[in-house]
Amino acid sequence: MTTFTEKLDRGWSVSGSMLCVGLDPILERIPEPFASSPRPILAFNRHVVDLVGNLACAFKPQAAHHGAVGAEEDLAETIAYIHEAAPHAVVILDAKRGDIGSTAQMYAREAFERYAADAVTVNPYLGDEGLAPFLEWADRGVVVLCRTSNPGAALIQHAMIGDEPLYLAIARRAQSHWNAHGNVMLVVGATNPDELAQVRRVAPDLPFLVPGVGEQGGDARTVVRSGARKDGAGLLVSASRAILYPAAGETIRSVAERLHGELLTPRVEA
């Protein structure tokens, strides 16, 4: 059985970068000729994978952007296509699930069986029993929300637990309790590099999924300086809309190439 750590190492090694490409399709922004396709979301997703698959260590399809328009089958087929066309790339289903008992078990089955994702994002608010059904899938990644990039998150994530804020308490528990199978990651936003560095000190070994580069204002090079592990790797830095819907004068490929260059990773054995 290939471990989740081995999957990450292969993604970094083959792509040569820590770039994660988010797939957040918005029907109104999908360009022609894909917008006129019978299945515009699937056609556009495949186009993006074809353009940037060799540059990305991971892809992060967003569940709600597919489910809201009844495109769950497009999501499943997109993930299958990534596995085929970019087999080195880790696929993270961005669903932010959080529940307990049989419901959490079904969420895990949905992510790992129905969609065949390599990892899924989860909300730790319900504590250990909310994460246990996901953590039991030892070869799949459990990507725990820790310090997110949205401004309003501080209301909850800065709440004090003893002598430290909640987001550091989550990072500490992830490092010490939840990572028995080596399959835990933390979501830490790119927009607060000082806090990113704090989380790295508390969780020196865990890989981080870092959203917020691009339209949210995060800087790729700053993220690497603040959040990389001692080996220089340990990050999946995610850009979605900046790549999918490039500004005038840019293309999907050119934006991905620029970010790929800013996120070069040291050689990691696959």
C-alpha positions in Angstrom: 0.0 0.0 0.0 1.3 3.4 -1.0 1.3 5.7 2.0 0.0 9.3 1.9 3.5 10.6 2.6 4.8 8.7 -0.4 2.0 10.2 -2.6 3.0 13.7 -1.5 6.7 13.0 -2.0 6.0 11.7 -5.5 3.9 14.8 -6.3 6.7 17.2 -5.2 9.4 15.1 -7.0 7.7 14.7 -10.4 6.3 18.3 -10.6 9.4 19.9 -9.1 7.2 22.4 -7.3 4.8 22.9 -4.4 2.0 24.2 -6.7 -1.5 23.0 -6.0 -4.1 24.0 -8.6 -7.6 24.5 -7.3 -10.5 23.5 -9.6 -13.3 25.9 -8.7 -15.4 26.0 -11.9 -17.9 28.8 -12.2 -20.3 28.3 -15.2 -20.5 32.0 -16.0 -16.7 32.3 -16.2 -16.0 29.2 -18.3 -14.7 30.4 -21.7 -15.6 29.1 -25.1 -15.6 26.5 -26.6 -16.0 24.8 -23.2 -19.0 26.8 -22.2 -21.0 25.4 -25.2 -20.0 21.8 -24.4 -22.7 19.5 -23.3 -20.8 19.1 -20.0 -18.9 22.5 -19.7 -17.5 21.9 -16.2 -16.0 18.5 -17.1 -14.6 19.9 -20.4 -13.0 22.9 -18.7 -11.6 20.9 -15.9 -9.9 18.5 -18.3 -8.6 21.4 -20.3 -6.9 22.8 -17.2 -5.4 19.5 -16.2 -4.0 19.1 -19.7 -2.5 22.5 -19.6 -0.9 22.4 -16.2 -0.8 18.8 -15.1 3.0 18.5 -15.4 3.5 21.7 -13.2 1.2 20.7 -10.3 2.1 18.5 -7.4 -1.6 18.5 -6.5 -5.1 19.4 -7.7 -7.9 20.6 -5.3 -11.4 20.2 -6.9 -14.0 22.1 -4.9 -17.0 20.0 -4.0 -19.6 22.8 -3.7 -18.6 24.3 -7.1 -19.7 21.0 -8.6 -22.5 20.0 -6.4 -24.4 23.3 -6.5 -25.0 22.9 -10.2 -25.6 19.1 -10.2 -22.2 18.3 -11.5 -21.2 15.5 -9.1 -20.5 13.1 -11.9 -18.3 15.8 -13.5 -16.4 15.9 -10.2 -16.0 12.1 -10.1 -14.9 12.0 -13.8 -12.5 15.0 -13.2 -10.8 13.2 -10.4 -10.5 10.0 -12.5 -9.0 12.1 -15.3 -6.4 13.6 -13.0 -5.4 10.1 -11.9 -5.0 9.1 -15.5 -3.4 12.3 -17.0 -1.3 13.4 -14.1 -0.8 10.3 -12.0 1.8 11.9 -9.8 -0.5 14.6 -8.6 -2.3 14.3 -5.2 -6.1 15.0 -5.5 -7.6 16.8 -2.5 -11.3 17.0 -2.4 -12.1 20.4 -0.9 -15.3 19.6 1.0 -14.6 20.8 4.6 -16.6 18.0 6.1 -17.4 17.8 9.8 -19.7 15.4 11.7 -19.5 12.4 14.0 -20.5 8.7 14.0 -22.0 7.1 10.9 -22.4 10.5 9.1 -18.7 11.1 9.3 -18.1 7.6 8.1 -20.3 8.2 5.1 -18.5 11.5 4.4 -15.2 9.6 4.4 -16.7 6.9 2.0 -18.0 9.7 -0.3 -14.6 11.3 -0.5 -12.4 8.2 -0.8 -14.7 5.6 -2.5 -17.2 7.5 -4.6 -14.8 10.2 -5.7 -11.5 8.3 -5.2 -9.8 11.4 -3.8 -6.4 11.0 -2.2 -7.3 13.5 0.6 -10.3 15.5 1.9 -10.5 18.7 3.9 -12.2 18.4 7.3 -13.4 20.7 10.0 -12.0 19.8 13.5 -14.7 21.7 15.5 -16.3 18.4 16.7 -13.1 17.1 18.1 -11.4 13.7 18.0 -14.6 11.7 17.2 -15.3 13.9 14.2 -11.9 13.2 12.7 -11.5 9.5 13.6 -13.6 8.1 10.7 -11.4 9.9 8.3 -8.1 9.1 10.0 -8.9 5.4 9.8 -8.2 5.6 6.1 -4.5 5.2 6.7 -3.5 5.7 3.0 -5.6 8.8 2.5 -4.9 12.4 3.6 -7.0 14.2 6.2 -6.5 17.9 5.7 -7.6 19.7 8.9 -8.7 23.4 8.9 -6.3 25.3 11.2 -5.8 28.9 10.4 -7.8 29.9 7.3 -7.2 32.9 5.1 -10.5 34.7 5.4 -10.5 37.8 7.6 -13.5 36.8 9.7 -11.8 33.6 10.8 -10.0 35.4 13.6 -13.2 35.6 15.6 -13.1 31.9 16.3 -9.5 30.9 15.5 -7.9 33.5 17.8 -10.1 32.4 20.8 -7.7 31.5 23.6 -7.4 27.9 24.7 -5.3 28.2 27.9 -2.4 30.4 26.9 -2.5 30.0 23.1 -5.0 30.7 20.4 -7.3 27.9 19.1 -5.5 27.6 15.8 -2.2 26.7 17.5 -4.0 24.3 19.8 -5.4 22.5 16.7 -1.9 22.4 15.2 -0.4 21.0 18.4 -3.0 18.3 18.6 -2.6 17.4 15.0 1.1 17.0 15.5 0.8 15.0 18.7 -2.4 12.9 18.5 -4.0 12.8 15.0 -1.1 11.9 12.9 -0.5 8.3 13.9 -0.7 7.1 10.3 1.3 10.0 8.9 -1.7 11.2 6.9 -2.6 14.5 8.5 -2.2 17.9 6.8 -3.1 21.4 8.1 -4.9 24.2 6.2 -3.0 27.4 6.9 -3.7 30.5 4.8 -1.2 32.4 2.9 -2.5 35.8 3.9 -1.0 35.8 7.5 2.7 34.8 7.1 3.6 35.4 10.7 0.8 33.1 11.9 1.9 30.5 9.2 5.4 30.6 10.8 3.9 30.1 14.2 2.0 27.0 13.1 5.2 25.7 11.5 7.0 26.0 14.8 4.2 24.0 16.6 3.8 21.4 13.8 7.3 21.1 12.4 6.7 17.8 10.5 3.2 18.2 9.1 2.6 19.2 5.5 0.4 22.3 5.0 -2.2 23.1 2.4 -1.9 26.8 1.9 -4.7 28.6 0.1 -4.9 32.3 -0.5 -2.3 32.9 -3.1 -3.5 35.1 -6.0 -6.8 36.8 -5.7 -6.8 36.7 -1.9 -3.5 38.5 -1.8 -1.0 35.9 -0.5 2.5 35.9 -1.9 4.0 32.6 -3.0 7.6 33.4 -2.0 6.6 34.7 1.4 4.7 31.5 2.0 7.8 29.4 1.3 9.9 31.5 3.6 7.4 31.3 6.4 5.9 27.8 6.1 8.4 25.4 4.5 9.8 22.6 6.7 13.5 22.3 7.4 13.9 20.2 4.3 12.5 23.0 2.2 9.3 21.1 1.2 6.1 20.4 3.2 3.8 22.7 1.4 1.0 22.5 -1.2 0.4 26.1 -2.1 -3.0 26.4 -3.8 -4.1 28.9 -6.4 -7.5 28.6 -8.0 -9.2 31.6 -9.6 -5.9 33.3 -10.4 -5.0 30.3 -12.7 -8.5 29.4 -14.0 -9.5 32.9 -14.9 -6.3 34.7 -15.8 -6.0 38.5 -16.1 -5.8 40.1 -19.5 -2.4 39.3 -21.2 -2.0 36.1 -19.3 -3.0 32.5 -19.8 -3.8 29.6 -17.6 -0.4 28.1 -18.5 1.6 31.3 -18.0 0.2 31.9 -14.6 0.8 28.3 -13.5 4.4 28.5 -14.9 5.1 31.7 -12.9 3.8 30.2 -9.7 5.6 26.9 -10.4 8.8 28.8 -10.6 8.1 30.7 -7.3 7.4 27.4 -5.6 10.3 25.2 -6.6 10.9 22.4 -4.1 14.1 20.7 -3.2 14.6 17.3 -4.6 12.3 14.8 -2.7 12.7 11.1 -3.4 9.5 9.7 -4.9 
